[in-house]
Every structure is written in C-alpha cells, then in structure tokens.
C-alpha cells in the first residue's frame, strides 16, 4: 500500500530527478527506487561491518595462537637433542 507524502526539494535536484527518471518513470517511482536501493546498501554495509568485526576478532585469536605455537617451537629448538 502506498501513502502520499510531500517533500520539498531544490530545483536542481528536481531537474536531475526528471532527467534521470526520463519519460518512462515518474518522479515518485524514481525516488522510491533510489531510496530502496540506498536502504538496501545501508543494511548490507551494516552487515558487512558486523561481519568484519567478527572476522577480525577471530583473526586476532588465531594470530595469538599461532604466535604462541611459534614461540614454543623456537624455545623447544634451543634444547639439545638427546
């Protein structure tokens, strides 16, 4: 269901909307399409940011584990062979 609303835009924005929408698409349809895309991209960016935090957290943990193993191996290599 659609709801009617009123927005105020500057003349240059209206001119660009009209040019980009062309004769095949109304201003309203064009603005709705652009806003939907913008909201989708914002949602995707938020999910990507959340995933990046998780990946970095896991990478930090794995890097610490690897550093501990390498330190242990380096320490063990200094012992004389029996």
N, C-alpha and C positions, 0 to 999 in steps of 0.2 A: 504494500500500500504506500502510496506517495503522499507526502504532505507538502503543502505550498508554504514557501518561506520567501522572505525578501532580504536581499543583501545589497550592500552598496559597494560598488567597485569603481575604481578610477577609469576615466575614458580610455586611456591607453591599454589598460587590461582588457576592457570590453572589446576594443578593436582587435587585440591579439586573439582573444577567445573566438570572436567571429571569424577571423582569418583561419585559425587552426581547425575550427569545427567545420568550416566550409558550408556548403549548401545542403549537405547530406545529414547533418546533425544539428539539433537545436542547442542553444546555449546551455539549457538545463541539463540535457543529456551529456554534453561535453564536460561540464563542470562536475557532474556526478561521476562520470567515468574517471576523470582525473583525480578526484578526491578518493574514490575507491582504491585506485592504484596507489596513491600516497599512503593511505591507511594500511594497505597490504604490505607495502615496503617498510613502513614503520614497525609493523608487527614482526616481519621477517628479521629486521635489524635487531629488534629486542631479543628475539630467539637466538640469533647468531651471537649476540653479545653474551647471553647467558651460557650458551654452549662453549664459547671461548673461555669464559671463566672456569668452567668445569674442566676443559681440556688442559688449561694452564695449571690448574690445581693438580691434576693427575700427572702432568709432565714434571712438575716440581717434585712430587713424591717419588716418581720413577728416577729422576735425576739424583735425588738424595740417596736412594737405594743403590744406584749404580756407583756413585762416588764411594759409598761405604764398602762395596764389594771390591772396587779397585784399590782402596786404601788397605783392605785386608790382604789382598793378593800381593801388594807391594811390600807390606810388612812381612808376610809369610816368605817372600822371595829372599829376604835378608838372612833367613835361618840357614845354617849349614846343612847340607844333605847328610843323611845318616847312612 
